[in-house]
Amino acid sequence: MATALQDLVDQRASAWAKAQDFDTRKKAGDEFSAEDTQGWTRALDDVDRLGAEIENIQRSEALDAKFSQIDENARREAANGASAAGQDAPKDSEYREAFVAYMRDGMTDIAPEHRQLLQAQFRNLTPGAETRALGTTSGSVGGYTVPEGFWAKVTETMKYYGGAVDGAEVISTTTGNPLPWATNDDTSNVGYILGENTAASNEGDLSFGQKTLGAHTFVSGPGLVSLQLLQDSGIDIESIVARKMGERLGRIQNTRFTTGTGSSQPQGYVYGASTGKTTASATAITYDEVIDLEHSVDAAYRASGRCAYKCHDLVVAYLRKVRDDSGGAGVGRPLWQPSVQLGTPDTFNGYPLVVNNDMDSTVAATKKTLAFGDHQAHFVVRRVAGGQLMRLAERYAEYLQVGFIAYERADSLVQDASAVKLLVQHS
């Protein structure tokens, strides 16, 4: 499969080179026949088509590989648990079996030993509460802690629904207690030469601010599964539910991690970033403005090797037409370049280009079209380890469906506002 993917990458690179050749000829004033125009259009269409095909295959392969590894780890843990003795705590494999039974049949219809294991892990979903309960009907007001393997599938699926977390510093905590987080911007301070018999000045002392990472409760919303599907023992119900819950949690988290205000919600990296460059036109981006944006980020961050661009996919379509100024206006080198190697992103002016569809989608007045800088230094995401899941049987009974809702607690904030700057369109 790797060979086939590389072939697609090579085909896209060839199509892009062909499209640029037509483009250069056109701008040089060559006469184009109808056949030339059709060839130019086909080349551009091939770039888009092959790019989408590459993305879909890579995504599918990554998910399959991850899920296979998760299942292998679960089998290994089960084998290890079978040989271990004298353990009072339930083995992961035992809890996983009980959890799958709960998803299929609910609390009232599962074996007593499975019910006992789940009841010990019941968690009240009231924000900030860690109350555990033992009642057989408690699933109507709370959720059950999901097995590690199941939640790993949810988390992996979330990664594919936006680029907000891409490049960010991600930390995981076992509880959701408020977490003080130190912030600092020292780029404006410099050392100095100290004269003989002269006391050192206190100016330029390290000054740390402090923000707090909380634990907002993100909920997937009910995902419906038919009773017939649940009753089919040959169906991998874990993967089905995990993927659907991951998709929904991924979408809402990406939105809040991008544009959240920080008031009763996470602070998004776009909301917390400052303007690095304002364009001269409300509807255009020039090469000079791209250079100014990059240099609005301190060289210390640019030297980190972690700098990247982030923007909406529709803005990418615009960026593919932006050129440098060599050879006259509209004739120079395209700043966007497709990836020619598996596992590497497309680039814009030599930096990785990450798509985040929760950023502004149009090059229009006042829009924040581009974010550039060291996203790891700029942004931190906090996840509370694990998650919870509720099974809603009665609510959708008339449709012969069962609903599942997944919860995860997470937060984000900007820790260094100087590390990422925004390109803002003129008003």
MINU-667824 format. One record per residue: x, y, z of N, C-alpha, C in turn. Coordinates in pm, whole numbers, plus 50000, padded with zeros to 5 digits. Example, Ala and Ser with C-alpha at 12.3 -4.5 7.8 and 13.67 -1.06 7.14 Angstrom:
<recs>
513194943150780512304955050780513204967050780512854977550708513674989450714512905000350787
</recs>
This chain:
<recs>
500824987950000500005000050000500855012550000502015011850070502905023450072503375026849932503665016449851504095018849714502995025649633501755020849650500625026849579500425041449620500575044549749500445058249796501525067049737502755062149737503845069949680503615072549533503015062749462502665064749321501685076249306500685076849395499715087749390500385101249418501315101249517502035113549548502845118049427503495108549361504285111849242503385117049130502215110949114501275115349011500805129649038500535132649166500105146249200501215156349172502445152749207503565161749181503725164149031503555153548950503645154848805502525163548749501295161548801500165169648756500365184348793500905186948912501165200548954502215207148865503265199748831504305205148743503725208448605502845199748555502215202148426501325214548430500555216048540499685227648555500505240448560501645240248632502485251948640503135255448507503435245348427503985247748294502975255048206501715250348208500665257348134500505271648185500525273248315500335286348378501435296048334502675291248337503805299648298503705303948151503325294448066503175297547923502105308147901500985306647972499875315947958500285330047999500985330948112501385344048162502475350248075503185342048002504205347147910503605351947778502295349947760501625354747642501465344847529501755331947556501595321847452500125320447413499905317747284498565315147237498145301047277496965300147335496455287347380495355282347288495465269547248494395263247174493365257747272492235253447220491225247147305491775234747374492635227447303493245215547360494185219147476494935230047460495805234647568494995238247693493915245447672493055249347785492485237147856492035227347778491515215147837492605207647915493845207447861494935200847931495275207748062495225220948061495465228848182494415225648289493145225548247492055222548339492175208448396492505198748308492655184948354493775183648456494875190748433496005190048526495625195448663494915206848668494475212348796493475203148865492555197348786491595187948844492295175648900493345171048830494095159448877494775162349011495295174549028495925178149155494925177049269493725182549249492685181849353492245167449377491995160149270491495146449284492525137449354493755138249310494795129749368495075133749514495015146849544495195151349681494145145549774492865145849730491785140349811491935125249828492345118349721492525103849729493655100249826494755107649820495875105349912495445107350056494715118450082494255121450217493345110550271492405105650190491475095350235492195082250265493125078250178493855065750199494715066650325495425077850342496255079450460495425079250587494275085750584493405085850701492915071850734492475064450630491975050950650493065041850704494265042650646495365034350691495765037450835495785050450869496175054251004495185049051107493885050251077492875045251169492925030151181493065023151067493135008651072494345003851152495485010351130496695006551203496545008951352495945020651386495775023851526494815014151594493695011451529492715002451588493254988351600494034983951500494634970651507495594969651625496364980451647497294980551759496554980351891495464988051897494664988252019494114974352050493574967551948493044954151968494144944352008495324945751948496434937151982496864939352127496894952052169497234955052307496214949052404494944949652366493904943952451494064928752464494394922052350494604907552355495814904052441496874912352429498074909852508497794911752658497034922352689496684924752828495814913552884494924908252801494074897252845494914884752874495884881952786496754870452806497594872052933498114884152953498904886753073498044885653198496824890553189495934890053304495544875853340495404867153237495034853353262496114845953340497374849853322498464843053390498794849253526498234861153555498514867753682497584862353790498064862453913497284857254025497334866854141496294865854227496294873654350495994888354331495374892354222495024906254199493584908654241493374918454327492034921754374491284930454274492004939654205491364948654111490964941253984489864945053918489454938253796490464940553684490714930353605491624931353493490974939553384491784946053302491264954253193490384946053100490784933553075490014925252984488634921953041488554920053174487284917153238486344929253230486874941053259486064953053254485634956053111486524953753016486204956052876485044947052833485094934352874484024925052842482704929652902482754934353027481544939253092481004951653023481884960352979481474972752914480804970052780481344960752702480734957252575479354951152598479224942752701477924937052735476924948052771477384958152845476534969452880476074977052756476964979352660476594986352539475534978652460475654965452458474714957352381473364955952452473374953252583472164948852652471684958152763472474968252803472084976752914472394970253048472194977653158472574972953290471694961753342470414961853312469494952253372469614938253315470154936853194470164923953127471544917453119472534923053186473864917153181474084908253302475124900253297475434891153406475744898753535475394893153652475634900153778477084904253799478024895553759479434899053778479834910953692479254912053572479514923553486478914936253547477704935053601477044946453664477864951753781478424942653858479204946553974480464954253933481134949453829482334956453781482004970553733480904972053658480534985053605480084994553715479314989553811478824998053918479975003953998481064996754011482225001754082482895013254008482625014553878483225025053797482215035753757481005035153812480005045153780480475058953825480225068953743480655082553774479535092453747479245100353846478295111353831478845121553733478015125953640478465134953536478245149653568477815152553689477705166453730479085172853729479265184653664480585190753656481245192153792482475187553801483245188553923483005177454022482045168853997481735158254092482475145554057482805138054157483445125254140482665114454216481395116954241480545108054319480335094854248480495083754320480245070554266478975064854327478245057154252476995051454297476945036654263476035029354329475945015054311474555010354270473645019154247472295015054212472205009454071471284999754052471154993453922470545002653818469915013353859469295022653766470095035553753471305035853806472075048253810472535052753673472485044153572472915048153439472085059153378470905061853434470065072553381470565086253419471415087153521471905100153566473425101353559474085091253518475545091653513476075082953403477395081653399478005073753294479015064053351479465055053270480425045053310481775047853246482825047153326484165049353276484475039053169484905043653053485115034552942486485028052952486655015952899487965009452899488995017552821490265015952858491325023652796491355021852645491205009552599491245007052456490135013952380488915013752437487785020452375488035035352363488495041552473488705055952469489865059652377490835050852364491925053452269491385054552127490385046352095489755047151964489025060451946488305064752050487605077552045488595088852021489685088952100490685099552091491335099751954491645088151901492295087551770491385092951661490095089851670489155095151572489055110351581489075115951703488985130351723490065137951649491255131851638492395138751578492155142551433491215135751367491015138051225489945148651196489445155051296488385164851275488835179051308489935182951246490425196551257491875196951299492485208651277493905209951305494235218251426493265221051513493525229751628494595224151719494585211051741495535204851833496865201651765496885201851632498095198551558499225208251595500305202751649501445210951687501365216851825500195216351892500045222152025500705213352130500975219252246501425211452361500205205152427500195191952437499055184652492499485177652620498745180152728499025173552854497795165752897498005155052972496925146653022497025145853173495905147653240495855146653385494845136053426495025130453542494125119853588492845125353648492865137853694491675144253749491425157453678490255163253703489895175853640490035187953728490815186953836490995198253926491635210053851491275222453890491895234153826493425233153831494055235853717495505234253705496145247753675496815254053772497525266653744498595264453637498685273953544499625272653434500375285753416501705285253430502535297053419502695301253274502635314253247502845319753115503965330053121504685331653010505815340853007506125344952864506405357452843506895362652715508125370952745509305365452716510555371952751511325376752628510655377052512511375380052389511865394352381511245403552456511655417652448512805421052542513135412152635514195414852731515555410352678516585418252707517935415152664518885416852782520005410252774521045412252875521805425152850522815427952932523585440152917524965438152981525865447352952527205446953009527185454053144527675447353244527695452853380529045459453407529015472353440530245479453471530845474753603532135477653621532835473753743532245481053864532075473653974531555478954099530155485054083529385479353992528025484153964527035473053994525995476554066524975466554100524125463253978523765451053968522905446853859521505452553876520895456553767519555462253769518515451353783517395455053843516275445653852515395445853728515675455053637514895455853515515085443253431514015439053371514085427253287513985414153362513595414953492513395402653567512355393953497512545380853511511555371753456510205374453520509225376353437507885379353485506925368653433506395360853522505495350153485504065354053518503205352353421501795353453448501255339753486499985339253518499395326453556497965325653504497675314953434496325311853391495945298353450494715294953438494245282453495493605273853387494085261553376493475251753289492385244453368491175245453321490065238753385489785225353320488525221453323488115208753264486655209953220486445216353105485095217653051484605203953003483335201353027482765188552987482235189452845482865182052754482405181152616481535168752601480415170252534479475159252515479245157052367479165144452327479035141052186477635143352131476625143052219475255142452168474945128052134473655124252137473315110052119473615104851979474355093951974474555086651850473685074251853472845072251751471845061751752472335049251680472065037851742472415024851687471175015951694470855008851587469665000551585469804988551678468684984051733468694972251820469184959951745468794958851617469234947451538470754946851528471374958551510472824958951500473464955351633472904960351743473444957351874473374942351905472314935951859472114921951888472944912651801473544918051698474384910151610475774908751673476054897251729477314895151800478534895951710478334894851579479454895551488479894909751456479164919751503479484933751476480404939151584481454946151545482364952651640481704965551689480834964151789480074975551837480974986151899482094981951960483044991452018483525001451914483984996351799484545005051697483485014251638482265009051618481185017151562480885029051653480645026151782480315036851876481495046251896482695040651906483885048851928484095058751815483925054151693484125063051578483095074251576481845071051600480805081251598480985091351711481285086551830481515095551942482755104151918483805098051862485025105451832484805116351730484005113651629483695123751528483015135851591482035133351675481265144351733482075152251834482805145351920483645152352016484765159851944485305153951839486365160451764485925173551702484705173851649484205186051585484025197351686483365194551799483105205251895484395209751963485285200451994486535204452057487385212851962487435209051835488225216951741487705231151732486375232851732485795246251726486215254451847486065248851966486385256352087487885258452103488705248752063490155250352072490665260551970489835263951872490235273651770489755287651805488475289251833487885302551849487265304851985487425295652079486845297352211487335310052280486435316352356486725329252418487445328052551487435316152611488025314652742487055317752855485855322352822484815325152920483785313952918483815305453021482945293653030483195283952916484345284852854484765276052746486265277352729486915267952659488355269252637488725282152564489955286452582490475297652504491115292052377490625296252262491135291352136492415298352094493205291352012494495297151972494325309051878493235309651801492985321251717492495332951801491575330351892491045340951978492155347252061493105339252109494145344452196495395349452126495425349051993496595353651918496415368251877497525375051856497485389151815497775390451665497455401951611497655404751469499135406851440499635399751341501005401751298501105410651176500075410051089500045418150968498605420050924498275432450888496985435550827497195438250679496425431750595496605432950451496155446650401496675450550288496275463250226494905462150162494555450050119493265447750053492425438450139491115440650135490205431950209490075418350145490385417250016490105404849943491345398949876492535402749920493745397649857494855395649960495775386549929496965384050009498165384549915499155392749946500315394049860501525386949920502505384849835503745378649879504435387049987504465400149968505095408950067504405407650203503085406150203502355404850330502625391550399502835381150319503235368150374504585369350445505545376050380506865377950440506755386150568505955396750566505785405050685505165397150799504205388450768503595380150871504625371050936505435364450855506455355450909507415362851001507805374950962508775382251042508145389951157506835389651168506195394951288506355385251405506695372851375507005362751477508505363351504508865364551630510275366051667511115354751610512335358251570513235348551508513525336651599513445338651730513675327651823512655316551803511415320251774510395310251747510575304251608510915312551510511085307451374512235297551366513215298851457514365289751456514075276451526512875275051583512565262951659512395250651572512115252851443511825241651354510405236551364509565243251443508175238851463507155248351401507595258851334506655268651279505835262451165504585266751157503685261851054502575272051031501935271050915500755278750884499515270450915498435277250956497125271050971496085279950904495145273550833494065281050771492955271450727491825277150687490695269550636491045263750498490405252450465490675246050336490325255150218489265263250231488915272350122489945283550106490615287150215491705296750205492915290350138493115277350160494175270150089493995271549939492745270549893492465272049750492945285649700492795296049782493305309249745494835309549749495415303749854496875304049870497595297049756496945287249695497565280249583497805289349464497185300949462497335310349352498305321749385498785322349510499695332949552501115329549507501815339249447503155337149395504115347449453505415344149446506395354249482506515364349368507365374149384507405385249289508485383749182509125372249176510155370449074509565370048934510175376748843509715376748706508555385848678508175394148774507055403148753505795397848818504825406548835503595403048904502885391448836502515381548916501755370248866502535359948789503855361248783504655352048704505555343448791505775347448915506755340848999506365327049047507165321849136507005308349190505775307449280504935297149263503815295249356504335292649498503735299049598504165297049735503675283649790502525278849741502015265849783502685254949701503115244449769503725233149703503145220249760502755210849673502215198149723503315189649783502925181349877503865172049936504305161849832505575158549832506105148449740506615136349816506345135849947506795124850030505695120950127505485108150139504455103250230504745107550373503665111650443503805115450582504175129850607504355137650501504685151650516503555160250458503245171650521502145180050473502565188450353501575194050284501855204250184502505216250253503175224650175503855236050235503385249050171503565259950247503305273450197504505282050234505155286950133506395294550147507435287050231507465274050213508465265650277508095260250413506935264350469506495259750600505315250150586505185240250677504025231250672502715239050678501725234050604500415240350598499375230750654498775234650765497795226350835496405231950812495465223350774494095227550748493295226950877492615237750909491695238451023490435245550975489385238050955488165243550898487295251050997487785253351117487105262351210487685276351207488685278651124489175292151100488315298850992488485311850973487695319050873487895312850735486775311550662486795304150536486915312950412486885326050428486935335050313488015345650330488575349850218489505361150216488665373650197488195379050309487265390350306487565399650423486925411250423487195421750520487155416650664488195419850740488375417150884488585402450916488615393550817488775379350844490225376250885490355366750978491665361951022491995349650938492665352150827492805341650726493955332050752495035336750815496215328350836496715329650978497155318351035497875318351162499245312251136500305319151179501665314351154502495315151281503285304751306504215305251417504455291651478505065291851598505375279751674504165276451761503345267451715502085264451782502295257151915503365249851929503635242952055503965252952165504755263052132505065273452230503845282152260502975283552161501825292552171500665286852250500385273852236499095268452273499245255552351498435253852456498455241652535497025236352549496875223252535495605216352550495715206652668494715207152755494685198052870493515188452854493805175552865492765165352859492755157652991491575155253043491425146753161491345132453112492245124053162492375110453111491055102753121490785095053017489585086953016488345094652976487255088152975485985094252942484855085852997483655090552980482475083453027481475081852913480625071852926479625069152824478305065352889477215070452836475865067052880475125059752769474295050452809473455042952717472015047152738471355051952632469985056752639469085047052565468435038452639467635027952577466185032052554465555038252656464125040952649463775052752559464645062752553464335074952480464015072352333464685062452271464515059952128463915046152102463205040752204462675027152192461675025852079460845036152056459825035051952460435034151812461705037951798462405036851671463285024351666463185015951772464035004051783465515007751772465875018551844467245023251845467695025851988468985025252009469605028652137470575040152114470525050152203471435061552191472635060052284473765065152239474975065552320475485079952324475875084352442476465097652460477815096052530478835102152473480175101752532480535115552586481295115652694481735127852759483255127852772483865139252753485285141052786485485154852844486385156052940486705168853002488035173752948488055186352905489255191852843489225207052852490385213252826490495227752826491695231652741491805244352707492945249352632493145264052663494365268852642494665282952658495925286652581496065299552556497275304952494498285307752604499455301052595500475302752697501555312752658501725315552529502705325352483502165332052357501575343652376500905350552266501855355352158503155355852186504115360752087504525350051987504185337452015504695326451933503925324451804502685329351796501855328051676501215341551645501255345351519500645357951476499635355251365498685364551352497605363151256497745372851140497345368151021497165377050907495685380850902495405393750916494035398750921493765407050797492655404350732492295411950612491865426050648492195435450563491855449550583490335451150588489895460650666488455463050680487915471450565
</recs>
